[in-house]
Structure formats: C-alpha cells, structure tokens
Amino acid sequence: MIRRPPYPEILETRKQIEKQINELLDMDVIRKIGHNEIVEITTPVLITWHDGKSRLCGDFRALSFLG
C-alpha cells in the first residue's frame, strides 16, 4: 500500500477540495471507506484554470511504481 501525506495547501484551497469531494459523495461518484479497508489512495489536487474555474484531480504518479 502507498501512503502519501497530503500536499500543503492554503485554507481556501482546502475548502474548495472538501466542497468538491462532498459533491462527489452526494452524487455517489465516490464513497467513504472504512478504517479497515485496504485501498490505493491518491492525493487530491485542485487545478485552477486561467478563467478562475477549478477542477479536482488526483495525483496518481505514485501508482506508476507498482506496475
């Protein structure tokens, strides 16, 4: 299993990430996992475009070392 600490972020960015994650949870796109479940976890990254819109992405670079 790969464990990575979250990237340091400013509070506003963290709030935007939490908001987008909650929206995905509400739409059943993602789900919360139990503490005893073993999964590969990615670090969430918020990408802000030049027009001010933002998109939630995942940093999957660490998974490339598994294959």
PQR file with spaces between the fields and no chain letter, atoms N, CA, C, O and H, PARSE charges and radii, in Angstrom:
ATOM       1  N    MET     1       0.849   -1.177    0.000 -0.4000 1.5000
ATOM       2  CA   MET     1       0.000    0.000    0.000 -0.0000 2.0000
ATOM       3  C    MET     1       0.893    1.238    0.000  0.5500 1.7000
ATOM       4  O    MET     1       1.947    1.260    0.636 -0.5500 1.4000
ATOM       5  N    ILE     2       0.466    2.240   -0.705 -0.4000 1.5000
ATOM       6  CA   ILE     2       1.200    3.501   -0.793 -0.0000 2.0000
ATOM       7  C    ILE     2       0.506    4.526    0.087  0.5500 1.7000
ATOM       8  O    ILE     2      -0.701    4.745   -0.023 -0.5500 1.4000
ATOM       9  H    ILE     2      -0.390    2.222   -1.221  0.4000 1.0000
ATOM      10  N    ARG     3       1.274    5.141    0.948 -0.4000 1.5000
ATOM      11  CA   ARG     3       0.722    6.212    1.783 -0.0000 2.0000
ATOM      12  C    ARG     3       1.520    7.468    1.507  0.5500 1.7000
ATOM      13  O    ARG     3       2.748    7.484    1.581 -0.5500 1.4000
ATOM      14  H    ARG     3       2.254    4.963    1.037  0.4000 1.0000
ATOM      15  N    ARG     4       0.791    8.513    1.189 -0.4000 1.5000
ATOM      16  CA   ARG     4       1.430    9.801    0.936 -0.0000 2.0000
ATOM      17  C    ARG     4       0.734   10.847    1.782  0.5500 1.7000
ATOM      18  O    ARG     4      -0.493   10.845    1.882 -0.5500 1.4000
ATOM      19  H    ARG     4      -0.207    8.501    1.129  0.4000 1.0000
ATOM      20  N    PRO     5       1.496   11.738    2.390 -0.5600 1.5000
ATOM      21  CA   PRO     5       0.851   12.825    3.126  0.2800 2.0000
ATOM      22  C    PRO     5       0.206   13.802    2.152  0.5500 1.7000
ATOM      23  O    PRO     5       0.651   13.921    1.010 -0.5500 1.4000
ATOM      24  N    PRO     6      -0.836   14.502    2.589 -0.5600 1.5000
ATOM      25  CA   PRO     6      -1.448   15.493    1.700  0.2800 2.0000
ATOM      26  C    PRO     6      -0.473   16.632    1.415  0.5500 1.7000
ATOM      27  O    PRO     6       0.392   16.948    2.231 -0.5500 1.4000
ATOM      28  N    TYR     7      -0.629   17.232    0.260 -0.4000 1.5000
ATOM      29  CA   TYR     7       0.197   18.382   -0.081 -0.0000 2.0000
ATOM      30  C    TYR     7      -0.206   19.567    0.790  0.5500 1.7000
ATOM      31  O    TYR     7      -1.381   19.704    1.129 -0.5500 1.4000
ATOM      32  H    TYR     7      -1.333   16.976   -0.403  0.4000 1.0000
ATOM      33  N    PRO     8       0.747   20.430    1.160 -0.5600 1.5000
ATOM      34  CA   PRO     8       0.370   21.624    1.916  0.2800 2.0000
ATOM      35  C    PRO     8      -0.466   22.556    1.040  0.5500 1.7000
ATOM      36  O    PRO     8      -0.120   22.814   -0.113 -0.5500 1.4000
ATOM      37  N    GLU     9      -1.558   23.053    1.591 -0.4000 1.5000
ATOM      38  CA   GLU     9      -2.463   23.916    0.832 -0.0000 2.0000
ATOM      39  C    GLU     9      -2.930   25.064    1.713  0.5500 1.7000
ATOM      40  O    GLU     9      -2.941   24.962    2.940 -0.5500 1.4000
ATOM      41  H    GLU     9      -1.840   22.843    2.527  0.4000 1.0000
ATOM      42  N    ILE    10      -3.310   26.143    1.074 -0.4000 1.5000
ATOM      43  CA   ILE    10      -3.887   27.242    1.824 -0.0000 2.0000
ATOM      44  C    ILE    10      -5.323   26.874    2.189  0.5500 1.7000
ATOM      45  O    ILE    10      -5.919   25.995    1.567 -0.5500 1.4000
ATOM      46  H    ILE    10      -3.301   26.226    0.078  0.4000 1.0000
ATOM      47  N    LEU    11      -5.868   27.538    3.181 -0.4000 1.5000
ATOM      48  CA   LEU    11      -7.184   27.195    3.706 -0.0000 2.0000
ATOM      49  C    LEU    11      -8.275   27.275    2.643  0.5500 1.7000
ATOM      50  O    LEU    11      -9.144   26.405    2.596 -0.5500 1.4000
ATOM      51  H    LEU    11      -5.384   28.253    3.685  0.4000 1.0000
ATOM      52  N    GLU    12      -8.251   28.280    1.801 -0.4000 1.5000
ATOM      53  CA   GLU    12      -9.287   28.427    0.773 -0.0000 2.0000
ATOM      54  C    GLU    12      -9.254   27.258   -0.211  0.5500 1.7000
ATOM      55  O    GLU    12     -10.299   26.747   -0.614 -0.5500 1.4000
ATOM      56  H    GLU    12      -7.544   28.987    1.839  0.4000 1.0000
ATOM      57  N    THR    13      -8.059   26.843   -0.591 -0.4000 1.5000
ATOM      58  CA   THR    13      -7.932   25.696   -1.490 -0.0000 2.0000
ATOM      59  C    THR    13      -8.466   24.438   -0.820  0.5500 1.7000
ATOM      60  O    THR    13      -9.163   23.646   -1.454 -0.5500 1.4000
ATOM      61  H    THR    13      -7.210   27.258   -0.264  0.4000 1.0000
ATOM      62  N    ARG    14      -8.144   24.250    0.452 -0.4000 1.5000
ATOM      63  CA   ARG    14      -8.623   23.074    1.195 -0.0000 2.0000
ATOM      64  C    ARG    14     -10.145   23.057    1.241  0.5500 1.7000
ATOM      65  O    ARG    14     -10.763   22.003    1.087 -0.5500 1.4000
ATOM      66  H    ARG    14      -7.577   24.893    0.967  0.4000 1.0000
ATOM      67  N    LYS    15     -10.753   24.233    1.455 -0.4000 1.5000
ATOM      68  CA   LYS    15     -12.219   24.317    1.494 -0.0000 2.0000
ATOM      69  C    LYS    15     -12.826   23.943    0.145  0.5500 1.7000
ATOM      70  O    LYS    15     -13.853   23.266    0.095 -0.5500 1.4000
ATOM      71  H    LYS    15     -10.251   25.088    1.580  0.4000 1.0000
ATOM      72  N    GLN    16     -12.198   24.377   -0.949 -0.4000 1.5000
ATOM      73  CA   GLN    16     -12.699   24.047   -2.283 -0.0000 2.0000
ATOM      74  C    GLN    16     -12.588   22.544   -2.553  0.5500 1.7000
ATOM      75  O    GLN    16     -13.489   21.950   -3.146 -0.5500 1.4000
ATOM      76  H    GLN    16     -11.364   24.927   -0.908  0.4000 1.0000
ATOM      77  N    ILE    17     -11.485   21.931   -2.119 -0.4000 1.5000
ATOM      78  CA   ILE    17     -11.322   20.485   -2.285 -0.0000 2.0000
ATOM      79  C    ILE    17     -12.398   19.745   -1.502  0.5500 1.7000
ATOM      80  O    ILE    17     -13.022   18.823   -2.028 -0.5500 1.4000
ATOM      81  H    ILE    17     -10.753   22.413   -1.638  0.4000 1.0000
ATOM      82  N    GLU    18     -12.623   20.139   -0.248 -0.4000 1.5000
ATOM      83  CA   GLU    18     -13.646   19.486    0.573 -0.0000 2.0000
ATOM      84  C    GLU    18     -15.032   19.653   -0.035  0.5500 1.7000
ATOM      85  O    GLU    18     -15.839   18.725   -0.001 -0.5500 1.4000
ATOM      86  H    GLU    18     -12.116   20.888    0.179  0.4000 1.0000
ATOM      87  N    LYS    19     -15.313   20.829   -0.590 -0.4000 1.5000
ATOM      88  CA   LYS    19     -16.616   21.071   -1.220 -0.0000 2.0000
ATOM      89  C    LYS    19     -16.820   20.142   -2.409  0.5500 1.7000
ATOM      90  O    LYS    19     -17.879   19.532   -2.551 -0.5500 1.4000
ATOM      91  H    LYS    19     -14.657   21.583   -0.618  0.4000 1.0000
ATOM      92  N    GLN    20     -15.806   20.034   -3.262 -0.4000 1.5000
ATOM      93  CA   GLN    20     -15.936   19.176   -4.436 -0.0000 2.0000
ATOM      94  C    GLN    20     -16.013   17.701   -4.047  0.5500 1.7000
ATOM      95  O    GLN    20     -16.741   16.936   -4.681 -0.5500 1.4000
ATOM      96  H    GLN    20     -14.945   20.529   -3.147  0.4000 1.0000
ATOM      97  N    ILE    21     -15.278   17.293   -3.020 -0.4000 1.5000
ATOM      98  CA   ILE    21     -15.364   15.910   -2.549 -0.0000 2.0000
ATOM      99  C    ILE    21     -16.756   15.625   -2.005  0.5500 1.7000
ATOM     100  O    ILE    21     -17.316   14.562   -2.273 -0.5500 1.4000
ATOM     101  H    ILE    21     -14.688   17.914   -2.505  0.4000 1.0000
ATOM     102  N    ASN    22     -17.326   16.559   -1.242 -0.4000 1.5000
ATOM     103  CA   ASN    22     -18.680   16.365   -0.718 -0.0000 2.0000
ATOM     104  C    ASN    22     -19.713   16.272   -1.836  0.5500 1.7000
ATOM     105  O    ASN    22     -20.664   15.498   -1.735 -0.5500 1.4000
ATOM     106  H    ASN    22     -16.871   17.422   -1.023  0.4000 1.0000
ATOM     107  N    GLU    23     -19.534   17.055   -2.902 -0.4000 1.5000
ATOM     108  CA   GLU    23     -20.446   16.966   -4.046 -0.0000 2.0000
ATOM     109  C    GLU    23     -20.356   15.589   -4.697  0.5500 1.7000
ATOM     110  O    GLU    23     -21.378   15.011   -5.067 -0.5500 1.4000
ATOM     111  H    GLU    23     -18.761   17.684   -2.984  0.4000 1.0000
ATOM     112  N    LEU    24     -19.141   15.059   -4.839 -0.4000 1.5000
ATOM     113  CA   LEU    24     -18.971   13.726   -5.423 -0.0000 2.0000
ATOM     114  C    LEU    24     -19.561   12.645   -4.524  0.5500 1.7000
ATOM     115  O    LEU    24     -20.122   11.668   -5.020 -0.5500 1.4000
ATOM     116  H    LEU    24     -18.311   15.528   -4.538  0.4000 1.0000
ATOM     117  N    LEU    25     -19.440   12.811   -3.207 -0.4000 1.5000
ATOM     118  CA   LEU    25     -20.058   11.868   -2.271 -0.0000 2.0000
ATOM     119  C    LEU    25     -21.574   11.897   -2.397  0.5500 1.7000
ATOM     120  O    LEU    25     -22.218   10.847   -2.406 -0.5500 1.4000
ATOM     121  H    LEU    25     -18.985   13.605   -2.804  0.4000 1.0000
ATOM     122  N    ASP    26     -22.149   13.097   -2.496 -0.4000 1.5000
ATOM     123  CA   ASP    26     -23.607   13.239   -2.618 -0.0000 2.0000
ATOM     124  C    ASP    26     -24.140   12.613   -3.904  0.5500 1.7000
ATOM     125  O    ASP    26     -25.262   12.106   -3.928 -0.5500 1.4000
ATOM     126  H    ASP    26     -21.626   13.949   -2.489  0.4000 1.0000
ATOM     127  N    MET    27     -23.345   12.645   -4.971 -0.4000 1.5000
ATOM     128  CA   MET    27     -23.766   12.077   -6.259 -0.0000 2.0000
ATOM     129  C    MET    27     -23.434   10.584   -6.361  0.5500 1.7000
ATOM     130  O    MET    27     -23.683    9.966   -7.397 -0.5500 1.4000
ATOM     131  H    MET    27     -22.434   13.056   -4.951  0.4000 1.0000
ATOM     132  N    ASP    28     -22.876   10.004   -5.296 -0.4000 1.5000
ATOM     133  CA   ASP    28     -22.461    8.593   -5.273 -0.0000 2.0000
ATOM     134  C    ASP    28     -21.408    8.262   -6.328  0.5500 1.7000
ATOM     135  O    ASP    28     -21.341    7.131   -6.808 -0.5500 1.4000
ATOM     136  H    ASP    28     -22.674   10.506   -4.455  0.4000 1.0000
ATOM     137  N    VAL    29     -20.593    9.244   -6.687 -0.4000 1.5000
ATOM     138  CA   VAL    29     -19.489    9.010   -7.614 -0.0000 2.0000
ATOM     139  C    VAL    29     -18.330    8.358   -6.865  0.5500 1.7000
ATOM     140  O    VAL    29     -17.632    7.498   -7.403 -0.5500 1.4000
ATOM     141  H    VAL    29     -20.648   10.163   -6.297  0.4000 1.0000
ATOM     142  N    ILE    30     -18.135    8.780   -5.616 -0.4000 1.5000
ATOM     143  CA   ILE    30     -17.126    8.199   -4.737 -0.0000 2.0000
ATOM     144  C    ILE    30     -17.813    7.798   -3.447  0.5500 1.7000
ATOM     145  O    ILE    30     -18.953    8.186   -3.194 -0.5500 1.4000
ATOM     146  H    ILE    30     -18.702    9.478   -5.179  0.4000 1.0000
ATOM     147  N    ARG    31     -17.117    7.020   -2.630 -0.4000 1.5000
ATOM     148  CA   ARG    31     -17.680    6.626   -1.345 -0.0000 2.0000
ATOM     149  C    ARG    31     -16.594    6.671   -0.283  0.5500 1.7000
ATOM     150  O    ARG    31     -15.405    6.556   -0.578 -0.5500 1.4000
ATOM     151  H    ARG    31     -16.190    6.704   -2.835  0.4000 1.0000
ATOM     152  N    LYS    32     -17.028    6.840    0.956 -0.4000 1.5000
ATOM     153  CA   LYS    32     -16.097    6.788    2.074 -0.0000 2.0000
ATOM     154  C    LYS    32     -15.740    5.332    2.323  0.5500 1.7000
ATOM     155  O    LYS    32     -16.547    4.433    2.088 -0.5500 1.4000
ATOM     156  H    LYS    32     -17.994    6.933    1.196  0.4000 1.0000
ATOM     157  N    ILE    33     -14.531    5.113    2.798 -0.4000 1.5000
ATOM     158  CA   ILE    33     -14.101    3.754    3.098 -0.0000 2.0000
ATOM     159  C    ILE    33     -13.946    3.592    4.598  0.5500 1.7000
ATOM     160  O    ILE    33     -13.761    4.565    5.329 -0.5500 1.4000
ATOM     161  H    ILE    33     -13.875    5.844    2.989  0.4000 1.0000
ATOM     162  N    GLY    34     -14.023    2.356    5.040 -0.4000 1.5000
ATOM     163  CA   GLY    34     -13.822    2.064    6.453 -0.0000 2.0000
ATOM     164  C    GLY    34     -12.342    2.073    6.796  0.5500 1.7000
ATOM     165  O    GLY    34     -11.488    1.975    5.914 -0.5500 1.4000
ATOM     166  H    GLY    34     -14.173    1.566    4.445  0.4000 1.0000
ATOM     167  N    HIS    35     -12.050    2.189    8.066 -0.4000 1.5000
ATOM     168  CA   HIS    35     -10.657    2.245    8.508 -0.0000 2.0000
ATOM     169  C    HIS    35      -9.932    0.925    8.280  0.5500 1.7000
ATOM     170  O    HIS    35      -8.704    0.897    8.211 -0.5500 1.4000
ATOM     171  H    HIS    35     -12.743    2.269    8.783  0.4000 1.0000
ATOM     172  N    ASN    36     -10.683   -0.174    8.162 -0.4000 1.5000
ATOM     173  CA   ASN    36     -10.045   -1.474    7.996 -0.0000 2.0000
ATOM     174  C    ASN    36      -9.909   -1.886    6.529  0.5500 1.7000
ATOM     175  O    ASN    36      -9.386   -2.963    6.245 -0.5500 1.4000
ATOM     176  H    ASN    36     -11.681   -0.152    8.218  0.4000 1.0000
ATOM     177  N    GLU    37     -10.366   -1.060    5.603 -0.4000 1.5000
ATOM     178  CA   GLU    37     -10.255   -1.379    4.181 -0.0000 2.0000
ATOM     179  C    GLU    37      -8.885   -0.957    3.656  0.5500 1.7000
ATOM     180  O    GLU    37      -8.387    0.122    3.978 -0.5500 1.4000
ATOM     181  H    GLU    37     -10.791   -0.185    5.834  0.4000 1.0000
ATOM     182  N    ILE    38      -8.293   -1.819    2.848 -0.4000 1.5000
ATOM     183  CA   ILE    38      -7.001   -1.513    2.237 -0.0000 2.0000
ATOM     184  C    ILE    38      -7.255   -1.113    0.790  0.5500 1.7000
ATOM     185  O    ILE    38      -7.787   -1.892    0.000 -0.5500 1.4000
ATOM     186  H    ILE    38      -8.698   -2.695    2.586  0.4000 1.0000
ATOM     187  N    VAL    39      -6.872    0.090    0.464 -0.4000 1.5000
ATOM     188  CA   VAL    39      -7.073    0.604   -0.892 -0.0000 2.0000
ATOM     189  C    VAL    39      -5.862    1.429   -1.299  0.5500 1.7000
ATOM     190  O    VAL    39      -5.064    1.849   -0.461 -0.5500 1.4000
ATOM     191  H    VAL    39      -6.439    0.723    1.106  0.4000 1.0000
ATOM     192  N    GLU    40      -5.747    1.646   -2.575 -0.4000 1.5000
ATOM     193  CA   GLU    40      -4.736    2.576   -3.079 -0.0000 2.0000
ATOM     194  C    GLU    40      -5.362    3.960   -3.055  0.5500 1.7000
ATOM     195  O    GLU    40      -6.429    4.174   -3.631 -0.5500 1.4000
ATOM     196  H    GLU    40      -6.396    1.305   -3.255  0.4000 1.0000
ATOM     197  N    ILE    41      -4.719    4.876   -2.406 -0.4000 1.5000
ATOM     198  CA   ILE    41      -5.282    6.212   -2.229 -0.0000 2.0000
ATOM     199  C    ILE    41      -4.436    7.218   -2.995  0.5500 1.7000
ATOM     200  O    ILE    41      -3.207    7.153   -2.979 -0.5500 1.4000
ATOM     201  H    ILE    41      -3.852    4.702   -1.938  0.4000 1.0000
ATOM     202  N    THR    42      -5.099    8.134   -3.655 -0.4000 1.5000
ATOM     203  CA   THR    42      -4.406    9.197   -4.365 -0.0000 2.0000
ATOM     204  C    THR    42      -4.555   10.510   -3.602  0.5500 1.7000
ATOM     205  O    THR    42      -5.502   10.695   -2.838 -0.5500 1.4000
ATOM     206  H    THR    42      -6.098    8.186   -3.668  0.4000 1.0000
ATOM     207  N    THR    43      -3.629   11.393   -3.815 -0.4000 1.5000
ATOM     208  CA   THR    43      -3.672   12.701   -3.175 -0.0000 2.0000
ATOM     209  C    THR    43      -4.505   13.649   -4.028  0.5500 1.7000
ATOM     210  O    THR    43      -4.219   13.818   -5.213 -0.5500 1.4000
ATOM     211  H    THR    43      -2.860   11.242   -4.435  0.4000 1.0000
ATOM     212  N    PRO    44      -5.540   14.279   -3.442 -0.5600 1.5000
ATOM     213  CA   PRO    44      -6.327   15.228   -4.234  0.2800 2.0000
ATOM     214  C    PRO    44      -5.550   16.513   -4.498  0.5500 1.7000
ATOM     215  O    PRO    44      -4.842   17.024   -3.630 -0.5500 1.4000
ATOM     216  N    VAL    45      -5.701   17.016   -5.712 -0.4000 1.5000
ATOM     217  CA   VAL    45      -5.030   18.246   -6.131 -0.0000 2.0000
ATOM     218  C    VAL    45      -6.069   19.121   -6.817  0.5500 1.7000
ATOM     219  O    VAL    45      -6.813   18.644   -7.674 -0.5500 1.4000
ATOM     220  H    VAL    45      -6.276   16.600   -6.416  0.4000 1.0000
ATOM     221  N    LEU    46      -6.125   20.389   -6.451 -0.4000 1.5000
ATOM     222  CA   LEU    46      -7.056   21.316   -7.080 -0.0000 2.0000
ATOM     223  C    LEU    46      -6.311   22.104   -8.158  0.5500 1.7000
ATOM     224  O    LEU    46      -5.351   22.818   -7.866 -0.5500 1.4000
ATOM     225  H    LEU    46      -5.520   20.776   -5.755  0.4000 1.0000
ATOM     226  N    ILE    47      -6.761   21.969   -9.395 -0.4000 1.5000
ATOM     227  CA   ILE    47      -6.162   22.682  -10.520 -0.0000 2.0000
ATOM     228  C    ILE    47      -7.052   23.874  -10.842  0.5500 1.7000
ATOM     229  O    ILE    47      -8.250   23.710  -11.074 -0.5500 1.4000
ATOM     230  H    ILE    47      -7.541   21.390   -9.632  0.4000 1.0000
ATOM     231  N    THR    48      -6.475   25.070  -10.856 -0.4000 1.5000
ATOM     232  CA   THR    48      -7.230   26.275  -11.175 -0.0000 2.0000
ATOM     233  C    THR    48      -6.838   26.742  -12.572  0.5500 1.7000
ATOM     234  O    THR    48      -5.661   26.952  -12.864 -0.5500 1.4000
ATOM     235  H    THR    48      -5.502   25.203  -10.667  0.4000 1.0000
ATOM     236  N    TRP    49      -7.834   26.900  -13.421 -0.4000 1.5000
ATOM     237  CA   TRP    49      -7.619   27.336  -14.790 -0.0000 2.0000
ATOM     238  C    TRP    49      -7.485   28.853  -14.846  0.5500 1.7000
ATOM     239  O    TRP    49      -7.810   29.542  -13.880 -0.5500 1.4000
ATOM     240  H    TRP    49      -8.791   26.730  -13.183  0.4000 1.0000
ATOM     241  N    HIS    50      -7.011   29.369  -15.963 -0.4000 1.5000
ATOM     242  CA   HIS    50      -6.794   30.812  -16.111 -0.0000 2.0000
ATOM     243  C    HIS    50      -8.098   31.603  -16.064  0.5500 1.7000
ATOM     244  O    HIS    50      -8.078   32.806  -15.803 -0.5500 1.4000
ATOM     245  H    HIS    50      -6.746   28.809  -16.748  0.4000 1.0000
ATOM     246  N    ASP    51      -9.240   30.941  -16.315 -0.4000 1.5000
ATOM     247  CA   ASP    51     -10.526   31.645  -16.247 -0.0000 2.0000
ATOM     248  C    ASP    51     -11.123   31.640  -14.838  0.5500 1.7000
ATOM     249  O    ASP    51     -12.231   32.137  -14.634 -0.5500 1.4000
ATOM     250  H    ASP    51      -9.256   29.964  -16.527  0.4000 1.0000
ATOM     251  N    GLY    52     -10.396   31.081  -13.864 -0.4000 1.5000
ATOM     252  CA   GLY    52     -10.844   31.086  -12.479 -0.0000 2.0000
ATOM     253  C    GLY    52     -11.575   29.828  -12.042  0.5500 1.7000
ATOM     254  O    GLY    52     -11.773   29.621  -10.844 -0.5500 1.4000
ATOM     255  H    GLY    52      -9.496   30.677  -14.029  0.4000 1.0000
ATOM     256  N    LYS    53     -11.979   28.983  -12.981 -0.4000 1.5000
ATOM     257  CA   LYS    53     -12.644   27.732  -12.628 -0.0000 2.0000
ATOM     258  C    LYS    53     -11.611   26.748  -12.098  0.5500 1.7000
ATOM     259  O    LYS    53     -10.434   26.809  -12.454 -0.5500 1.4000
ATOM     260  H    LYS    53     -11.818   29.151  -13.954  0.4000 1.0000
ATOM     261  N    SER    54     -12.067   25.842  -11.244 -0.4000 1.5000
ATOM     262  CA   SER    54     -11.144   24.858  -10.692 -0.0000 2.0000
ATOM     263  C    SER    54     -11.677   23.451  -10.920  0.5500 1.7000
ATOM     264  O    SER    54     -12.880   23.240  -11.074 -0.5500 1.4000
ATOM     265  H    SER    54     -13.022   25.792  -10.954  0.4000 1.0000
ATOM     266  N    ARG    55     -10.759   22.499  -10.939 -0.4000 1.5000
ATOM     267  CA   ARG    55     -11.104   21.097  -11.158 -0.0000 2.0000
ATOM     268  C    ARG    55     -10.348   20.245  -10.146  0.5500 1.7000
ATOM     269  O    ARG    55      -9.155   20.444   -9.917 -0.5500 1.4000
ATOM     270  H    ARG    55      -9.782   22.670  -10.815  0.4000 1.0000
ATOM     271  N    LEU    56     -11.053   19.300   -9.550 -0.4000 1.5000
ATOM     272  CA   LEU    56     -10.441   18.377   -8.612 -0.0000 2.0000
ATOM     273  C    LEU    56      -9.801   17.236   -9.391  0.5500 1.7000
ATOM     274  O    LEU    56     -10.461   16.579  -10.197 -0.5500 1.4000
ATOM     275  H    LEU    56     -12.022   19.138   -9.736  0.4000 1.0000
ATOM     276  N    CYS    57      -8.524   17.005   -9.149 -0.4000 1.5000
ATOM     277  CA   CYS    57      -7.786   15.945   -9.833 -0.0000 2.0000
ATOM     278  C    CYS    57      -7.097   15.077   -8.787  0.5500 1.7000
ATOM     279  O    CYS    57      -7.048   15.426   -7.608 -0.5500 1.4000
ATOM     280  H    CYS    57      -7.989   17.538   -8.494  0.4000 1.0000
ATOM     281  N    GLY    58      -6.574   13.961   -9.226 -0.4000 1.5000
ATOM     282  CA   GLY    58      -5.822   13.080   -8.338 -0.0000 2.0000
ATOM     283  C    GLY    58      -4.404   12.915   -8.851  0.5500 1.7000
ATOM     284  O    GLY    58      -4.179   12.827  -10.059 -0.5500 1.4000
ATOM     285  H    GLY    58      -6.614   13.677  -10.184  0.4000 1.0000
ATOM     286  N    ASP    59      -3.454   12.873   -7.940 -0.4000 1.5000
ATOM     287  CA   ASP    59      -2.054   12.670   -8.299 -0.0000 2.0000
ATOM     288  C    ASP    59      -1.762   11.172   -8.210  0.5500 1.7000
ATOM     289  O    ASP    59      -1.554   10.639   -7.120 -0.5500 1.4000
ATOM     290  H    ASP    59      -3.636   12.944   -6.959  0.4000 1.0000
ATOM     291  N    PHE    60      -1.749   10.504   -9.348 -0.4000 1.5000
ATOM     292  CA   PHE    60      -1.565    9.057   -9.406 -0.0000 2.0000
ATOM     293  C    PHE    60      -0.129    8.648   -9.729  0.5500 1.7000
ATOM     294  O    PHE    60       0.117    7.483  -10.043 -0.5500 1.4000
ATOM     295  H    PHE    60      -1.918   10.936  -10.233  0.4000 1.0000
ATOM     296  N    ARG    61       0.811    9.567   -9.659 -0.4000 1.5000
ATOM     297  CA   ARG    61       2.193    9.240  -10.026 -0.0000 2.0000
ATOM     298  C    ARG    61       2.771    8.114   -9.184  0.5500 1.7000
ATOM     299  O    ARG    61       3.538    7.300   -9.698 -0.5500 1.4000
ATOM     300  H    ARG    61       0.612   10.513   -9.403  0.4000 1.0000
ATOM     301  N    ALA    62       2.424    8.045   -7.906 -0.4000 1.5000
ATOM     302  CA   ALA    62       2.975    7.004   -7.036 -0.0000 2.0000
ATOM     303  C    ALA    62       2.520    5.615   -7.466  0.5500 1.7000
ATOM     304  O    ALA    62       3.236    4.642   -7.233 -0.5500 1.4000
ATOM     305  H    ALA    62       1.801    8.706   -7.488  0.4000 1.0000
ATOM     306  N    LEU    63       1.350    5.498   -8.084 -0.4000 1.5000
ATOM     307  CA   LEU    63       0.850    4.195   -8.521 -0.0000 2.0000
ATOM     308  C    LEU    63       1.638    3.636   -9.695  0.5500 1.7000
ATOM     309  O    LEU    63       1.625    2.426   -9.919 -0.5500 1.4000
ATOM     310  H    LEU    63       0.768    6.289   -8.273  0.4000 1.0000
ATOM     311  N    SER    64       2.320    4.482  -10.445 -0.4000 1.5000
ATOM     312  CA   SER    64       3.079    4.001  -11.601 -0.0000 2.0000
ATOM     313  C    SER    64       4.250    3.113  -11.175  0.5500 1.7000
ATOM     314  O    SER    64       4.754    2.332  -11.981 -0.5500 1.4000
ATOM     315  H    SER    64       2.331    5.465  -10.263  0.4000 1.0000
ATOM     316  N    PHE    65       4.684    3.222   -9.926 -0.4000 1.5000
ATOM     317  CA   PHE    65       5.787    2.397   -9.441 -0.0000 2.0000
ATOM     318  C    PHE    65       5.341    0.976   -9.105  0.5500 1.7000
ATOM     319  O    PHE    65       6.185    0.101   -8.909 -0.5500 1.4000
ATOM     320  H    PHE    65       4.274    3.857   -9.271  0.4000 1.0000
ATOM     321  N    LEU    66       4.043    0.732   -9.036 -0.4000 1.5000
ATOM     322  CA   LEU    66       3.540   -0.597   -8.703 -0.0000 2.0000
ATOM     323  C    LEU    66       3.565   -1.544   -9.893  0.5500 1.7000
ATOM     324  O    LEU    66       3.673   -2.758   -9.726 -0.5500 1.4000
ATOM     325  H    LEU    66       3.358    1.443   -9.195  0.4000 1.0000
ATOM     326  N    GLY    67       3.465   -0.987  -11.095 -0.4000 1.5000
ATOM     327  CA   GLY    67       3.334   -1.824  -12.284 -0.0000 2.0000
ATOM     328  C    GLY    67       4.593   -2.207  -12.882  0.5500 1.7000
ATOM     329  O    GLY    67       4.608   -2.913  -13.890 -0.5500 1.4000
ATOM     330  H    GLY    67       3.378    0.000  -11.231  0.4000 1.0000
